[in-house]
Amino acid sequence: MATKRDYYEVLGVAKSASEEDLKKAYRKLAGKFHPDRNPGDEAAIASFKEAAEAFKVLNDPDMRARYDRFGHAGVEGGGAGGFQDVDDIFEAFGGIFGGIFGGGGSGNRGQGGPRPRKGESLQTSLTIELLDAAVGCSRELQIDKHVSCVTCNGSGAKPGTQPQKCDYCNGQGQVIQSQGFFRVQTTCPSCRGRGTSIRDKCPDCRGQRVVSRPNTLEVKIPAGIDNGMQLCLRGEGEAGENNGPPGDLYIDIRVKSHPLFKRDGRNLACEVPITYAQAALGTSLDIPILTGKHHITVPPGTQPGEVFRLKHQGMPDPHGGMRGDMLVEFHVEVPKKINKKQEELLRQLAELDDKQVSAKRKTFLDSVKAFFTIQEDAE
């Protein structure tokens, strides 16, 4: 599969581009590669789709933030999929530039009545524990969504009757006017694009064509998923119109913070407290890792803040890459209370320290002495 180009590169804008900059860039590309201007040119259609996909992601603040952080992997399955055909693009952006996408292309726009419409997408969120994110899990999710009314079979009309053709647009659902090279196509203000009007409404859906129903789904969450990533369940959104396909369901994942582990991408960090004696003399400890515990040897002379790296003991990569590492940072604890025996031994140690100054401490004391000498000379 070909590698996708950077979306900013596709639109020819900087990463700091404003919403208006994005629209200007996209409008320029849409006009250049529009199917009406390039009939039968498959390369132009491919560029037309590529520009639309890039604009779809960057024009959405949430998707743009995920793209800036994770690249294409951050928006995969999150509503950034490529468009199947130019009709999808006309449907998505038909009114955003004052009708630049009216007419042209393939399909039955403006011909033979209203065309099928894909249902609206839904969005919700799920919160999981870090340990669940590490191994993957399944969760039940209940969400209310609109489904096609069974009583009227989604027509909105009372059983035994049918929706009538809209007189304003003659059943087309669109009003089309010529404007230079392009035809300006706008949604019919009377029927709102449906091409029909309902005189006798269905008693169950009251002419809305859909009814609300609770829906329980099992959501499979892949191992390694990170906070802020998004899952997509195809076809689990709102019902489509005129026999159109249902929309999709987007699930924002929230991963709770953990009392022991701090996450940084695929790596995990864990702060382990040790005593002064353990740091000076060395010791052996069992430290927590995702799968339980890990035995580690702390060498003599371990310094506060020193970090040990345990390879491949971090989080898995949700995209199949290498597992991250566990970073163990040692924190030397100073006791707030000590008994008489401990105080006696510490005082003996302090006396030894004064007679047997380490090289590091000597360097520090020499630097302090030189600093004070400079201050005295300046006076």
SVG drawing of the C-alpha trace seen along z (x, -y; Angstrom):
<svg xmlns="http://www.w3.org/2000/svg" viewBox="-54 -47 95 58">
<polyline fill="none" stroke="black" stroke-width="0.4" points="0.0,0.0 1.4,-3.4 2.5,-5.7 0.2,-8.6 1.6,-12.1 1.6,-14.6 -1.8,-16.4 -0.1,-19.8 2.0,-19.0 -1.1,-17.9 -2.8,-21.2 0.4,-23.2 0.1,-25.0 2.2,-25.4 1.4,-23.5 0.4,-26.9 -2.2,-27.4 -5.5,-29.0 -9.0,-27.7 -9.3,-30.3 -5.9,-29.3 -7.0,-25.7 -10.2,-26.7 -8.4,-28.8 -5.9,-26.1 -8.5,-23.4 -10.8,-25.6 -7.8,-26.1 -7.1,-22.4 -10.7,-21.5 -11.1,-23.8 -7.9,-22.5 -8.8,-18.8 -12.6,-19.1 -14.1,-16.2 -16.0,-18.7 -12.7,-20.3 -10.8,-17.0 -13.3,-14.6 -11.9,-11.0 -8.7,-12.0 -8.2,-9.4 -5.0,-11.1 -7.0,-14.3 -9.8,-12.4 -7.2,-10.8 -5.8,-14.2 -9.3,-15.5 -9.9,-12.8 -6.5,-13.3 -7.1,-17.0 -10.6,-16.3 -9.2,-13.8 -6.5,-16.2 -9.0,-19.0 -11.4,-16.7 -8.8,-16.0 -7.1,-19.4 -10.4,-21.3 -11.6,-19.3 -9.8,-20.6 -9.9,-17.2 -8.6,-15.2 -6.0,-17.8 -4.7,-17.7 -4.4,-13.9 -2.8,-14.1 -0.2,-16.6 0.7,-14.3 0.5,-10.9 0.5,-11.4 -1.7,-9.3 -1.8,-6.6 -3.6,-9.0 -6.6,-9.4 -6.8,-5.9 -10.3,-4.6 -11.3,-7.9 -13.3,-9.4 -10.3,-10.3 -10.7,-7.4 -10.4,-8.2 -13.6,-9.0 -14.9,-6.1 -16.0,-8.3 -16.5,-12.0 -20.1,-11.8 -19.0,-11.3 -17.0,-14.5 -19.9,-16.5 -22.0,-15.2 -19.5,-16.1 -18.5,-19.5 -21.4,-20.4 -22.2,-23.7 -19.0,-24.8 -17.7,-27.0 -21.0,-28.4 -21.7,-25.7 -18.4,-25.0 -19.2,-21.3 -22.6,-21.7 -23.1,-19.4 -20.4,-17.5 -18.9,-14.1 -20.9,-10.9 -23.9,-9.6 -27.5,-10.8 -27.3,-14.3 -30.1,-16.3 -31.4,-13.3 -34.4,-11.1 -35.2,-12.3 -33.3,-12.3 -30.3,-10.0 -29.5,-7.8 -27.9,-9.7 -25.5,-8.2 -26.6,-8.5 -25.0,-10.9 -22.0,-9.6 -22.2,-9.4 -19.4,-10.0 -19.0,-8.8 -16.2,-8.0 -14.9,-5.1 -12.7,-5.2 -10.4,-2.3 -7.6,-1.4 -3.9,-1.5 -3.5,2.2 -6.5,2.9 -4.9,0.7 -1.7,2.7 -3.3,6.1 -6.4,5.0 -9.9,5.6 -13.6,5.7 -16.3,3.4 -20.0,3.2 -21.3,-0.2 -24.9,-1.3 -25.8,-4.1 -29.1,-5.6 -29.3,-6.0 -32.0,-6.5 -33.0,-3.6 -35.4,-3.4 -39.0,-3.4 -40.5,0.1 -44.1,-1.1 -43.6,-3.3 -40.5,-1.5 -38.6,-4.8 -40.8,-6.8 -42.2,-9.0 -45.7,-8.7 -48.7,-7.0 -49.1,-3.4 -51.1,-3.2 -49.9,-6.6 -46.7,-7.8 -44.6,-11.0 -45.5,-13.4 -43.0,-14.9 -41.8,-18.4 -43.3,-21.0 -40.5,-23.5 -37.7,-21.4 -39.8,-19.0 -38.5,-16.1 -34.9,-16.8 -34.0,-17.9 -31.6,-20.5 -32.0,-23.8 -29.3,-24.4 -28.2,-27.6 -25.4,-28.3 -22.5,-30.4 -19.5,-30.7 -17.7,-27.4 -19.5,-25.7 -23.1,-25.0 -24.1,-26.3 -26.2,-23.6 -28.0,-24.3 -30.3,-22.3 -34.0,-22.8 -35.3,-25.1 -38.8,-23.5 -38.0,-19.8 -34.5,-20.2 -33.0,-18.0 -35.3,-15.0 -37.3,-15.7 -40.5,-14.8 -43.0,-16.2 -45.2,-14.3 -48.8,-15.2 -50.0,-12.3 -47.4,-11.6 -46.6,-8.2 -48.1,-7.9 -45.0,-6.3 -42.1,-8.4 -44.4,-11.5 -42.9,-12.0 -39.3,-11.9 -38.6,-8.5 -36.6,-7.3 -37.2,-6.4 -34.7,-6.3 -33.7,-2.9 -31.0,-1.9 -28.3,0.2 -25.7,2.4 -22.4,3.0 -19.3,5.0 -16.2,2.8 -12.9,4.5 -10.0,2.3 -6.6,3.1 -3.6,3.5 -1.4,0.4 -4.1,-2.1 -3.3,-5.5 -5.2,-8.3 -6.9,-10.5 -6.9,-7.8 -10.2,-7.0 -11.9,-3.8 -14.4,-3.6 -17.3,-1.1 -18.5,-1.2 -22.2,-1.2 -23.1,-1.8 -24.2,-5.4 -27.5,-6.9 -29.7,-5.3 -29.3,-6.6 -32.0,-8.2 -33.5,-7.0 -32.0,-3.5 -28.6,-5.1 -26.0,-3.3 -25.9,-4.0 -23.3,-6.3 -20.4,-5.3 -19.7,-5.4 -16.5,-7.1 -15.3,-6.2 -12.8,-8.5 -10.6,-6.5 -9.7,-7.8 -6.9,-6.0 -6.9,-6.6 -3.7,-7.6 -2.0,-4.8 -0.7,-5.2 2.6,-3.5 3.3,-4.0 3.6,-7.2 3.2,-6.7 5.1,-8.5 4.1,-6.9 5.1,-3.3 7.5,-3.8 6.5,-3.6 8.2,-5.2 8.2,-4.0 9.7,-5.8 11.1,-3.4 12.1,-4.7 15.2,-3.3 17.1,-4.2 20.4,-6.0 22.0,-2.7 20.5,-0.8 21.8,-3.4 25.3,-3.4 25.7,0.3 23.5,1.7 20.6,4.1 18.1,6.3 14.5,5.4 11.3,6.6 9.8,3.7 6.4,3.6 6.0,4.1 2.9,4.6 2.9,8.4 3.6,8.5 7.1,8.0 10.6,8.0 13.8,8.7 16.4,6.0 19.9,5.5 20.7,2.0 24.5,1.5 26.4,-0.2 26.7,-3.9 23.4,-4.4 22.7,-8.1 19.3,-9.8 17.4,-10.1 19.5,-7.5 17.4,-5.6 17.6,-1.9 16.0,-0.8 14.2,2.5 13.9,3.3 10.5,4.3 8.7,4.0 6.6,1.0 3.4,0.7 2.8,2.5 2.4,0.6 -1.2,0.6 0.1,0.5 2.2,3.6 5.6,2.0 8.1,2.9 7.0,2.8 8.3,-0.1 10.6,-0.1 10.2,-0.4 12.2,-3.3 13.0,-2.7 14.0,-5.9 15.5,-5.5 14.5,-8.1 16.5,-8.2 14.3,-8.7 15.4,-10.7 13.6,-9.5 11.8,-12.2 12.1,-10.3 15.1,-8.2 15.7,-6.4 18.7,-6.9 20.8,-4.1 20.3,-5.4 21.2,-8.9 24.4,-7.6 25.4,-5.8 24.6,-8.7 26.7,-11.0 29.6,-8.6 29.2,-8.5 29.1,-12.3 32.4,-12.5 33.9,-10.0 32.6,-12.1 34.4,-15.1 37.7,-13.2 37.2,-11.3 35.7,-13.7 34.7,-12.2 36.2,-13.6 32.8,-14.9 32.2,-16.7 35.7,-18.1 35.1,-19.6 31.9,-21.3 33.7,-22.6 36.5,-24.0 34.1,-25.7 32.3,-27.3 35.6,-28.5 36.6,-30.0 33.2,-31.7 33.5,-33.3 37.1,-34.4 35.9,-36.2 33.2,-38.0 35.7,-39.1 38.1,-40.5 35.3,-42.4 34.5,-44.2"/>
</svg>
